[in-house]
Amino acid sequence: MKVHIASPLHSYTAQRSEVEATGATLAELLTDLDRRHPGIRFRIVDEQDRVRPHMKIFVNRIAVRGLDTSLAAADEVHILQALSGG
């Protein structure tokens, strides 16, 4: 399925903003994404297997948080990163 990657994570995807990955759940998708682009999963998911607070994931334009979220092959996933600073 099509996965849109936030620009702060482009260093993991050879500067690509859109990549392909597969999985029946969000957890499986992130595992496949990490297989294809090593290191990216740890930037999205923490040591307790939770989506990091500054990361936002949308499936078909609906915000999701749970890694157990079911996915279909035709789904479109957007991984965004909140910006902060002062």
C-alpha positions as CSV (number, residue, x, y, z in Angstrom):
1,M,0.0,0.0,0.0
2,K,1.0,3.6,-0.4
3,V,2.7,5.2,2.6
4,H,3.3,9.0,2.7
5,I,6.3,9.9,4.8
6,A,6.8,13.2,6.6
7,S,9.9,15.2,5.4
8,P,11.8,14.8,8.7
9,L,11.9,11.0,8.0
10,H,13.0,11.3,4.4
11,S,16.6,10.4,5.4
12,Y,15.4,6.8,6.0
13,T,13.6,6.6,2.6
14,A,16.3,7.9,0.3
15,Q,14.6,11.3,0.3
16,R,11.3,9.8,-1.0
17,S,8.0,11.2,0.3
18,E,6.0,8.2,-0.8
19,V,7.0,4.5,-0.4
20,E,5.3,1.1,-0.5
21,A,4.8,-1.3,2.4
22,T,2.5,-4.2,3.3
23,G,0.7,-5.4,6.4
24,A,-2.7,-6.5,7.7
25,T,-2.2,-4.2,10.7
26,L,-0.4,-1.0,11.4
27,A,2.2,-2.9,13.4
28,E,2.9,-5.2,10.4
29,L,3.1,-2.2,8.1
30,L,5.6,-0.5,10.3
31,T,7.6,-3.7,10.6
32,D,7.7,-4.1,6.8
33,L,8.5,-0.4,6.4
34,D,11.5,-0.9,8.8
35,R,12.6,-3.9,6.8
36,R,12.6,-1.8,3.6
37,H,14.0,1.4,5.3
38,P,16.0,0.3,8.4
39,G,15.6,2.5,11.5
40,I,12.4,4.3,10.5
41,R,10.2,2.3,12.9
42,F,12.1,3.4,16.0
43,R,11.5,7.0,15.0
44,I,7.7,6.3,14.9
45,V,7.2,3.8,17.7
46,D,8.8,3.9,21.2
47,E,10.3,1.0,23.3
48,Q,6.8,0.2,24.7
49,D,5.4,-0.3,21.2
50,R,3.4,2.9,21.3
51,V,3.2,5.5,18.6
52,R,5.4,8.4,19.8
53,P,3.4,11.4,21.0
54,H,4.8,13.7,18.3
55,M,4.0,11.3,15.5
56,K,0.6,11.3,13.8
57,I,-0.6,8.4,11.6
58,F,-3.6,8.7,9.3
59,V,-5.3,5.8,7.5
60,N,-7.5,7.0,4.7
61,R,-7.4,10.5,6.3
62,I,-8.6,9.2,9.7
63,A,-6.2,9.6,12.6
64,V,-5.2,6.3,14.3
65,R,-3.0,5.5,17.4
66,G,-3.3,1.8,17.9
67,L,-0.8,-0.5,16.2
68,D,-3.6,-3.1,16.0
69,T,-5.5,-1.0,13.5
70,S,-6.5,-3.2,10.6
71,L,-5.4,-2.2,7.1
72,A,-6.4,-3.2,3.6
73,A,-4.2,-3.3,0.5
74,A,-6.0,-0.3,-1.0
75,D,-5.5,1.9,2.1
76,E,-3.4,5.0,2.1
77,V,-1.3,5.8,5.1
78,H,0.2,9.1,6.1
79,I,2.9,9.4,8.7
80,L,3.3,12.9,10.0
81,Q,5.6,14.4,12.6
82,A,4.6,17.4,14.7
83,L,7.1,20.2,14.8
84,S,8.0,22.0,17.9
85,G,10.4,24.6,19.0
86,G,10.6,28.1,20.3
